Each structure stands twice: as C-alpha cells, then as structure tokens.
C-alpha cells in the first residue's frame, strides 16, 4: 500500500481531510497510520461535520454542501466532466 502511495501520488501531501467517514474507514486509517511515517500521520484529519471544515478552511472555497459559498459539489462535478469532454474531443 505504501509503495502504491509513493508511485501513484508522487506529489507532496499537505493534508487529507476525511468528511463524515464511516467507522470502518477510521479503522482502516488507523491500520494505515501504523505503516507510514509519523509526519504523514499528522496530516490525516477526520471531520465530523461542516463546522469542523469551516474552522479549517475559508467559507469562500468550501462547496455550499458543506456550509461554504462555492458552487455545490454537483455543479463542480458537472463542470469538471464538461472540461474533460472538451479535452477528449480536441
């Protein structure tokens, strides 16, 4: 798993925020934490609700689904899908 992380995600990871993660994901992450460097462990955060996100991020960049002022996740996904279609057609 760590090898996959290093090969696939070669960029430096600043932080990972898991939002409303089910119980089994927390257990999986606990297992993951036991095999990665302590510095990476400090970069993994669980958020129980949107209030936790608002404390960490500006409202302007959070989707409205999470109490922010940015477009909804559906709108952002649709825009991303449209951009990919344009690239594929070129």
Steps between C-alpha positions, in 0.01 A plus 500: 500500500779742588676409174181580307475832683857591410466402134154639430498808720845640440395851603559609857192454710422797722185359663209260455159586643249216529146632531225294664707184459335176613636309798685241287692774317635625831618146580664469158674836545622389845658196331644723226648732763696211647703454179565858389736764631384696807512826302238363260284384792476857627358604162192275516193666653143385560216752481171406661298781340522820297582708805834319525572592138404863547751522785779380269405658164358832382129491415576644155672179388267243660210363292157609615430136593743550790387845607724693263441756231639309200279315250346170607692175456262398220566824308876463545485138385297596193751772410789257541326243280438762230866606507609138453264458205648809334853366545406159356343654189807707409 
